[in-house]
Amino acid sequence: MAVGASTASIIRTDDSHILETSSLVGQDITMQSPFPDILSEDYPDFRAEISKNRFAVIKNAVPRERAIQYEAKAHAWLNSFEAGLDLDDPSTWLAENLPLANSIGSYAHYCVAHEKFVWEARQEPGVLDAFSKLWETDRLLVSFDSLNVTLPNRRDTPRREPWEHIDQSPLRRGVHCVQGIINLSPSGPEDGGLVVFPGSHKLNDEFFDAKSRTDKESWQPLKDVYLFGADELKWFASRGVVAHKVCAEPGDLIMWDSRTIHYGAEPTERSSQIRTVIYATYSPAALASPDQLKLKREAFQSYSGTSHWPHMYIVPRSNIPLFPDRTVDPRGRNEPLEKPELTDKLLKLGGMKDY
């Protein structure tokens, strides 16, 4: 990686990772994957599918019965705010009866990332086994990501338009992150859920190399997200890349390369299915720098959520969310309703204990 002089400090985990940048002026930055050969179509399992299309559905990673129990726990959590919410009565599906969601409709505050049922789902053997196979190590960190409970066709809010994006900076090349969804509810063609553009990753370098001539400065400071405009999507469509709604059942694990164009689709008018998922991403613990581990431990101790990155960009989310008028939500929490058991496995996944 060629990096010249900078106006801000750069924190590295290795020569392929920049964790924080404030301003990199006029520099040619290339961040190649530390895993250039991690995926292959020669594998006899889901890794071949991820290699080909950059997403895969791992069936029954969580036994269906336990997935349904996690779904019930998630719904109980949603009902714990003592408002007028009744999940069997769509007329009560109103903002005033719900905790505050983030900009993408997920619940990231109120210590939900550290609820007992969330941690139990993260430690499901089938989920851990999939990510261990992917990264070829069982020494993993997990993200403190959000819970999504999408109520279909709410009367008080417009349907969100597709927001096609990738969760990896155009400055990164190759595999840096593979995200995960622990699916707890049926997700059919009409239901809310993940939409991916299979094969879009193969065109990323070509697309961003062309864009870099005019847009590269806008990619700095480094942000691991890129939203695509309509004309940009037409460029991919002209090369045969089109949207695909991922269908899954309770207990399935959905995995996708962060370079794959994707978005969370709203349920159609024909759906009555409440979507319930836990976002959980894992990466090798060896990738985390001491500074990032310190931040992760602080987030753990304060029951804070973070982003989908397990080992970098650890920015704790406040457990006391703000209303749109910037006033404090009095329902904010300082600890989970039900705390997890702090097992050796959990503490290592959470970055609190070294492997």
C-alpha positions in Angstrom: 0.0 0.0 0.0 1.4 3.3 -1.0 0.6 6.1 1.4 2.3 9.5 1.3 2.4 12.3 3.9 -0.9 13.0 5.6 -2.5 15.9 7.5 -3.8 13.4 10.1 -2.5 10.4 12.0 -3.1 7.0 10.5 -3.7 3.9 12.7 -2.9 0.6 11.1 -3.6 -3.0 12.0 -1.3 -4.1 9.2 -0.3 -2.9 5.8 -3.8 -3.5 4.4 -5.9 -1.6 7.0 -6.4 2.0 7.8 -8.7 2.5 10.7 -8.9 6.3 11.0 -8.2 9.1 8.6 -9.1 12.7 8.9 -7.8 14.0 5.7 -5.5 12.4 3.1 -4.7 15.1 0.7 -3.7 14.2 -2.9 -2.6 10.8 -2.0 -2.9 7.5 -3.9 -4.2 5.1 -1.4 -4.7 1.4 -2.2 -5.9 -1.0 0.5 -5.8 -4.5 -0.8 -7.5 -7.3 1.0 -5.5 -9.3 3.6 -7.4 -12.3 2.3 -6.7 -12.5 -1.5 -7.3 -16.2 -1.7 -10.0 -16.7 1.0 -12.8 -17.6 -1.3 -13.0 -20.2 -4.0 -15.6 -21.9 -6.1 -13.8 -25.2 -5.4 -15.2 -25.5 -1.9 -17.9 -28.2 -1.4 -20.1 -25.9 0.7 -21.6 -22.4 1.0 -18.1 -20.8 0.4 -18.4 -21.7 -3.3 -21.7 -19.8 -3.5 -20.2 -16.8 -1.8 -17.2 -16.9 -4.1 -19.5 -17.0 -7.2 -22.2 -14.6 -6.3 -20.9 -13.0 -3.1 -23.9 -14.1 -1.0 -25.2 -17.3 0.4 -28.0 -18.7 2.5 -26.8 -21.2 5.1 -29.9 -23.3 5.8 -30.8 -24.1 9.4 -27.7 -22.5 10.9 -29.9 -22.0 13.9 -32.4 -24.8 14.6 -35.9 -23.5 13.6 -37.4 -24.0 17.1 -34.7 -21.8 18.7 -35.0 -19.2 15.9 -38.7 -18.9 16.7 -37.8 -18.5 20.4 -35.4 -15.7 19.5 -38.1 -14.1 17.4 -40.5 -14.2 20.4 -37.8 -12.6 22.6 -37.3 -9.8 20.0 -41.0 -9.1 19.9 -41.1 -9.1 23.7 -38.3 -6.6 23.8 -40.2 -4.4 21.3 -43.2 -4.6 23.6 -41.2 -3.8 26.7 -41.5 0.0 26.3 -45.0 0.0 27.8 -46.6 1.9 25.0 -49.8 1.0 23.1 -48.1 -1.5 20.8 -50.0 -4.7 19.9 -48.2 -6.7 17.3 -51.5 -8.4 16.5 -53.1 -5.1 15.7 -51.6 -3.1 12.8 -53.6 0.0 13.9 -51.1 0.3 16.8 -48.0 0.1 14.6 -47.2 3.8 15.1 -44.0 5.7 15.9 -45.4 6.8 19.2 -45.8 3.2 20.3 -42.3 2.1 19.2 -38.7 2.7 20.4 -36.7 5.0 18.1 -35.2 3.3 15.1 -32.1 4.4 13.3 -31.9 5.8 9.8 -32.3 2.4 8.2 -35.2 1.3 10.4 -33.2 -0.9 12.8 -33.0 -0.8 16.6 -29.5 0.1 17.7 -30.0 1.9 21.0 -31.4 0.9 24.4 -28.6 -1.6 25.0 -30.4 -4.0 22.6 -27.0 -5.2 21.2 -26.3 -6.8 24.5 -29.6 -8.4 25.4 -29.3 -12.0 26.4 -31.2 -13.4 23.4 -29.0 -11.4 21.0 -25.9 -12.8 22.5 -27.3 -16.3 22.5 -28.1 -16.1 18.8 -24.6 -14.8 18.1 -23.1 -17.9 19.8 -25.2 -20.4 17.9 -22.8 -23.2 16.8 -24.1 -23.2 13.2 -23.5 -19.5 12.9 -20.0 -19.6 14.4 -19.1 -22.6 12.3 -20.0 -20.8 9.1 -17.8 -17.8 9.9 -15.0 -20.0 11.2 -15.0 -21.9 7.9 -15.0 -18.7 6.0 -12.1 -17.1 7.8 -10.3 -20.4 8.5 -10.1 -19.6 12.2 -12.3 -20.0 15.2 -10.7 -17.0 16.9 -13.3 -14.5 16.0 -14.8 -11.2 17.1 -18.4 -10.4 16.6 -20.0 -7.0 15.8 -22.4 -5.3 18.4 -24.9 -4.7 15.6 -28.6 -3.9 15.6 -31.9 -5.7 15.7 -34.4 -5.3 12.9 -38.2 -5.7 13.5 -39.9 -4.4 10.4 -43.7 -4.0 10.7 -45.2 -4.3 7.2 -47.2 -1.5 5.6 -47.3 0.9 8.5 -49.9 3.6 8.2 -47.8 6.4 9.7 -44.7 6.2 7.6 -44.0 6.1 3.9 -42.4 3.0 2.4 -38.7 3.5 2.1 -37.3 3.6 -1.4 -34.5 1.2 -2.3 -31.1 2.5 -1.2 -28.6 0.5 -3.2 -25.2 0.6 -1.6 -22.1 -1.3 -0.6 -20.6 -1.3 2.9 -17.0 -1.0 1.9 -15.1 2.1 0.8 -14.2 2.4 -2.9 -10.6 2.7 -1.6 -10.7 -0.9 -0.4 -10.1 -3.6 -2.9 -10.9 -7.3 -2.4 -12.6 -9.1 0.5 -12.4 -7.1 3.7 -15.7 -7.9 5.4 -18.4 -10.5 5.0 -21.7 -9.5 6.7 -24.3 -11.6 8.3 -28.0 -11.8 9.1 -29.5 -14.3 11.5 -32.9 -14.7 10.1 -35.7 -15.3 12.6 -38.8 -15.0 10.5 -40.0 -16.2 7.1 -38.7 -14.0 4.3 -40.5 -14.7 1.0 -40.5 -12.8 -2.3 -43.1 -10.2 -1.0 -41.7 -9.9 2.5 -39.1 -7.4 3.8 -35.6 -8.6 3.5 -32.2 -8.4 1.9 -31.9 -7.6 -1.8 -28.5 -8.2 -3.4 -27.1 -7.7 -6.9 -25.2 -11.0 -7.5 -21.9 -10.6 -9.2 -21.7 -6.8 -8.7 -18.5 -7.3 -6.8 -16.7 -8.4 -10.0 -17.3 -5.0 -11.6 -16.4 -2.9 -8.5 -12.7 -2.3 -9.5 -13.6 -1.3 -13.0 -16.4 1.0 -11.9 -14.5 2.8 -9.2 -11.3 3.0 -11.2 -13.2 5.1 -13.7 -14.9 7.1 -11.0 -11.6 7.8 -9.2 -10.6 10.3 -11.9 -13.3 12.7 -10.7 -14.7 11.5 -7.4 -11.7 10.1 -5.4 -11.4 13.2 -3.1 -15.1 12.6 -2.0 -14.1 9.2 -0.7 -11.9 10.8 2.0 -12.1 10.7 4.9 -12.5 7.0 4.6 -16.1 5.8 4.9 -17.1 2.2 4.4 -20.3 3.0 2.5 -21.1 4.0 -1.0 -24.6 4.8 -2.2 -25.3 4.3 -5.9 -27.4 6.6 -8.1 -29.9 5.5 -10.7 -27.5 6.2 -13.6 -24.7 4.2 -11.8 -27.1 1.3 -11.4 -27.8 1.4 -15.1 -24.1 0.9 -15.7 -24.2 -2.3 -13.7 -27.5 -3.4 -15.4 -26.0 -3.0 -18.8 -23.5 -5.6 -17.8 -26.1 -8.1 -16.6 -26.1 -7.2 -12.9 -29.7 -7.1 -11.6 -31.4 -7.2 -8.2 -32.3 -10.5 -6.5 -34.5 -10.8 -3.4 -33.0 -13.2 -0.9 -35.6 -15.6 0.5 -34.9 -17.4 3.8 -36.6 -19.2 6.6 -36.3 -18.9 10.4 -32.9 -20.1 11.5 -31.2 -19.4 8.1 -28.0 -17.4 8.1 -27.5 -15.0 5.2 -23.9 -14.0 4.4 -22.7 -11.5 1.9 -19.5 -9.8 0.8 -19.6 -6.1 1.7 -18.7 -5.2 -1.9 -22.0 -6.7 -3.1 -24.5 -4.0 -3.9 -27.5 -4.6 -1.6 -30.2 -2.9 0.4 -32.9 -3.8 2.9 -36.2 -4.1 1.0 -39.5 -2.9 2.5 -42.4 -5.5 2.5 -44.7 -5.1 -0.5 -48.4 -4.2 -0.1 -49.2 -8.0 -0.3 -47.1 -8.9 2.8 -48.3 -9.2 6.3 -45.1 -10.7 7.6 -43.2 -9.0 10.5 -39.6 -9.2 9.6 -37.3 -10.1 12.5 -33.5 -10.4 12.1 -30.3 -9.9 14.1 -27.3 -8.4 12.2 -24.1 -10.3 13.2 -20.8 -10.0 11.4 -17.6 -11.9 12.5 -14.0 -11.4 11.6 -10.6 -12.8 12.8 -9.6 -11.3 16.1 -6.1 -11.0 14.9 -7.1 -8.1 12.7 -8.0 -5.8 15.6 -5.5 -3.2 16.7 -4.9 -2.5 20.4 -6.6 0.9 20.0 -9.7 -0.7 18.4 -9.9 -3.4 21.0 -9.8 -0.8 23.7 -12.8 1.0 22.1 -14.6 -2.3 21.7 -14.1 -3.2 25.3 -15.5 0.3 26.3 -18.5 -0.4 24.1 -19.0 -3.8 25.7 -18.8 -2.4 29.3 -21.3 0.3 28.5 -23.6 -2.1 26.7 -23.3 0.0 23.6 -23.9 -1.0 20.0 -21.4 -0.4 17.2 -21.4 -0.9 13.4 -21.3 -4.1 11.4 -17.4 -4.1 11.6 -16.3 -6.4 14.4 -12.6 -5.4 14.5 -12.4 -1.7 13.3 -14.4 1.5 13.1 -15.6 0.9 16.7 -17.8 3.9 17.4 -20.1 3.2 20.3 -23.7 4.2 19.8 -25.5 6.0 22.6 -28.0 4.1 24.5 -30.0 7.3 25.1 -31.3 8.1 21.6 -32.6 11.6 20.6 -35.9 12.4 19.0 -35.8 14.3 15.7 -36.1 17.6 17.6 -32.9 16.6 19.5 -34.6 16.1 22.8 -33.7 13.0 24.9 -35.8 9.9 24.7 -36.7 9.3 28.4 -37.0 5.5 27.6 -33.2 5.3 27.2 -31.6 2.4 29.1 -28.3 2.0 30.8 -28.3 -1.8 30.8 -30.2 -4.6 29.0 -33.5 -5.9 30.2 -31.9 -9.4 30.5 -28.1 -9.5 30.8 -26.2 -12.4 29.1 -24.2 -14.9 30.9 -20.5 -13.8 30.6 -19.0 -17.1 29.4 -15.5 -17.5 28.2 -16.8 -17.8 24.6 -18.8 -14.6 24.9 -16.0 -12.6 26.4 -13.7 -13.6 23.6 -16.2 -12.9 20.9 -16.8 -9.5 22.5 -13.1 -8.7 22.6 -13.1 -8.6 26.4 -10.7 -11.6 26.7 -7.8 -12.5 24.5 -7.7 -15.8 22.7 
